[in-house]
């Protein structure tokens, strides 16, 4: 853990939004403060996600290769849950 603390501590100057290490009940954590200037609200983030999703629906070849296994797993879980709910 001390190696990780040292490496992240080196980044404070370069990454001003990284807060100090804190100890909460024996668990160490770092907090990331996203500046207001680059913060995106829920509606804007959901709109961007929807646009990307619909672009992939319109052109399935545009789906990044790394997303295909995740998409198939989500599809399997979702369709399985629907099947169970209809029993």
C-alpha positions as CSV (number, residue, x, y, z in Angstrom):
1,X,0.0,0.0,0.0
2,X,2.9,2.4,0.8
3,X,4.1,2.1,-2.9
4,X,0.7,3.1,-4.1
5,X,0.4,6.0,-1.7
6,X,3.8,7.3,-2.8
7,X,2.9,7.0,-6.5
8,X,-0.4,8.7,-6.2
9,X,1.0,11.4,-3.9
10,X,3.5,12.2,-6.7
11,X,0.5,13.1,-9.0
12,X,-1.0,15.8,-6.8
13,X,0.7,18.7,-8.6
14,X,-0.2,17.3,-12.1
15,X,-3.8,16.3,-11.1
16,X,-5.2,19.1,-8.9
17,X,-8.6,17.4,-8.7
18,X,-7.2,14.4,-6.8
19,X,-7.8,15.0,-3.1
20,X,-5.6,13.8,-0.3
21,X,-5.6,10.3,0.9
22,X,-7.9,9.8,3.8
23,X,-8.4,7.0,6.3
24,X,-12.1,6.1,6.9
25,X,-12.4,3.4,9.4
26,X,-9.3,1.6,8.4
27,X,-9.9,1.9,4.6
28,X,-7.8,4.3,2.6
29,X,-9.5,6.2,-0.2
30,X,-8.8,9.1,-2.6
31,X,-11.5,11.4,-3.7
32,X,-11.7,13.0,-7.2
33,X,-13.3,16.4,-7.3
34,X,-14.6,17.1,-10.8
35,X,-14.4,20.9,-11.6
36,X,-17.7,22.6,-12.3
37,X,-16.3,23.7,-15.7
38,X,-16.2,20.1,-17.0
39,X,-19.0,18.6,-14.9
40,X,-21.8,17.1,-17.0
41,X,-25.3,16.8,-15.5
42,X,-27.4,13.6,-15.7
43,X,-29.6,14.8,-18.5
44,X,-26.7,15.8,-20.7
45,X,-24.8,12.5,-20.0
46,X,-27.9,10.5,-20.7
47,X,-28.5,12.3,-24.0
48,X,-24.9,11.6,-25.1
49,X,-25.2,8.0,-24.1
50,X,-28.5,7.7,-26.1
51,X,-26.9,9.3,-29.2
52,X,-24.0,6.8,-29.0
53,X,-26.4,3.9,-28.5
54,X,-28.6,4.9,-31.4
55,X,-25.5,5.4,-33.6
56,X,-24.5,1.8,-32.9
57,X,-28.1,0.6,-33.6
58,X,-28.0,2.4,-37.0
59,X,-24.5,1.1,-37.8
60,X,-23.6,-2.1,-35.8
61,X,-20.1,-2.1,-37.3
62,X,-19.4,1.1,-35.4
63,X,-19.6,-0.7,-32.1
64,X,-16.1,-0.8,-30.6
65,X,-14.8,-4.4,-30.5
66,X,-14.2,-4.2,-26.7
67,X,-18.0,-3.6,-26.1
68,X,-19.3,-6.6,-28.0
69,X,-18.7,-9.2,-25.1
70,X,-20.2,-6.8,-22.6
71,X,-23.2,-6.2,-24.8
72,X,-23.8,-9.9,-25.3
73,X,-23.5,-10.5,-21.5
74,X,-26.0,-7.7,-20.8
75,X,-28.4,-9.1,-23.4
76,X,-28.2,-12.6,-21.9
77,X,-28.8,-11.4,-18.4
78,X,-31.7,-9.1,-19.4
79,X,-33.5,-11.6,-21.6
80,X,-33.0,-14.3,-18.9
81,X,-34.5,-12.0,-16.3
82,X,-37.5,-11.3,-18.6
83,X,-38.0,-15.0,-19.1
84,X,-37.9,-15.7,-15.4
85,X,-40.3,-12.8,-14.7
86,X,-42.9,-14.3,-17.1
87,X,-43.0,-17.7,-15.4
